[in-house]
């Protein structure tokens, strides 16, 4: 019996050695894109959620169980972003390597200064997130923390490629740092200007670039806009001279258009995930470029 | 904060401002501008401070990183994967099977000052706990709906109000090897007295090798799709007729153990085998003593039941299932399965029950779905039951030994046509061959039901559902029912399977 066990475990390990690339599964496209930058050709990346999809409401499809079963590493956003679907998948994946707490389970929110952490958990305020707002990656500073978490996680699992991961991290960091100067410069003329969002997914972006994104078409997170609330928002928009409304691909564009028609504001399509909008498929930096430039363009129009 | 207050004040003031008071508005606007400017100035100062500090942090991090990146030189001399594998295999041999399959070590994570301090949130508790209540109000044209129409234990049991499922659900990690689940259901009987049942209580493994998973305890058998779902996941107020006929009011739910294997195929295929004690009302067609009649005799399909204890493994219920899933496109997923349940029954010595099922689930979801809407899903289950009934010459009408065959299906389409709204339509048919006891048996005979329903979810944690049932049965003719269902859920509820 012992002999059989040792042969079998030996075989299993040889099998995993033969597969040189680390099999990495990312829950969403932004994480997948950053993991790709860090892992380079040392990893094979699979992304579960589609870039146009609401990250809170991805279906726990059985095909994902198979993907997670084969994975060496899972990269999740954490902070309850995937709470509605990832735990059920991990339960069924039978893969100890990526179980919560295992080295192959990289939670990217680790070390990210999360904001809007509720002092009390009370759902009368809407669908709140107990750990804080989980849409943190749109801030490039946080993307750097994510990249570090991924690089450290991959290095721990695959120490012989650690120098590659750390070098890629440095490259990514340098690129972000260089771009950050450019992005701040682009948005500098619009400091303090009010931008309206459909859902409160943009506080980190606002904080990073000194914008004011605190008017929402939703009265409370997850609660659809009512005419009464929209009327209030329209009033406030006029008071604050807010001229731009941002909408994610999976949110109701029609509502934004209606409000825009009443206020003369411009609707700008935004995405948190590379590929969510045409021209952002290349990855995180291209997406951030798009976000900064399209917002600057809209804010610059009189 | 000040700004928000100022805004709120402005909001309150504006509606009562009349035309001649525009000066007042101008003044307020100026004030607002001043507050804004002041805030902006403070904000900029803060931002500069943050930037300076983060620069400092980055520099420090780079230093530590430089220190750690010098470490990989040591890695070069570290054992290769193949060597490690060999060593591991050797160690496995030396230490015996107990030492293998330890879950990967969990690195201790220290708290970083950058992290916020939070009070108890879901991730920090030892278990999720939730309370879910489902209640119904409505009525049927047949008076007592539970007599013939609604046979499920969580279905509305009387005209007027009923509350048949107030469920306390807990789940969490027991240790690195096990997860634990519990469901305690409270419900009100016809006299609104509280009943309690231990619906589920089981532990499930998390770290078995070779894609295996096991669970043990009291649980719903993995038969088809709906049997294993809790009422709050159901798309209609009541349970499908054929499931009630095959598995009784409470579904096939028993104490036992279950093993499952995720096959190493490129698409999802899972093979499951449940072994259940098979005793009592939650193993309805099996070793179930049935209900007492007027004479105080326990009867099942009209027959007095024998008290048949467990004599060997052959008296357990075996429930195998095989399910596969395919993503037809990025937007469409198909799940198909076949299930069975086999075991002895109490209508006579050596009498057995066999239940076979096939199920299909298809779902389309829009590529840019908002909160999961819009979607269309289609679910169908077909069941066939072969029940060997023992002879009962002492019954009020003497009954022969015979084999009863029953079959039926339900098919339901759900259309989530806009966020928070789901329209559903279910069609059902159930029938069986004629048996000596047929005329009086509500679990047999031909029956058809059509149920349109509309469900509104004010949020993810509540729903309102309006359902109409057109029922036709050989036993009762035509029946009409209307039910309004309300649900609310408190607390942290575990994520659901697809």
Interface residues (C-beta under 8 A of the other chain):
Chain A: X1 X2 X3 X5 X6 X7 X9 X10 X13 X14 X16 X17 X50 X52 X53 X54 X56 X57 X59 X60 X61 X62 X63 X65 X66 X69 X80 X83 X84 X85 X86 X87 X88 X91 X92 X93 X94 X96 X97 X99 X100 X101 X102 X103 X104 X110 X111 X112 X113 X114 X115 X117 X119 X120 X121 X123 X126 X127 X130 X131 X132 X141 X156 X159 X160 X162 X163 X166 X191 X192 X210 X214 X222 X223 X224 X232 X235 X236 X239 X240 X249 X250 X251 X252
Chain B: X4 X7 X10 X11 X14 X32 X36 X39 X40 X43 X44 X47 X54 X65 X69 X72 X75 X76 X78 X80 X81 X82 X84 X85 X86 X88 X89 X90 X92 X93 X96 X97 X100 X101 X103 X104 X105 X106 X107 X109 X112 X114 X115 X116 X118 X119 X120 X121 X122 X123 X173 X176 X179 X204 X206 X207 X208 X211 X212 X213 X262 X265 X266 X267 X268 X270 X323 X325 X326 X327 X330 X333 X335 X363 X365 X367 X368 X369 X370 X371 X372 X419 X420 X459 X460 X461 X494 X495 X496 X497 X498
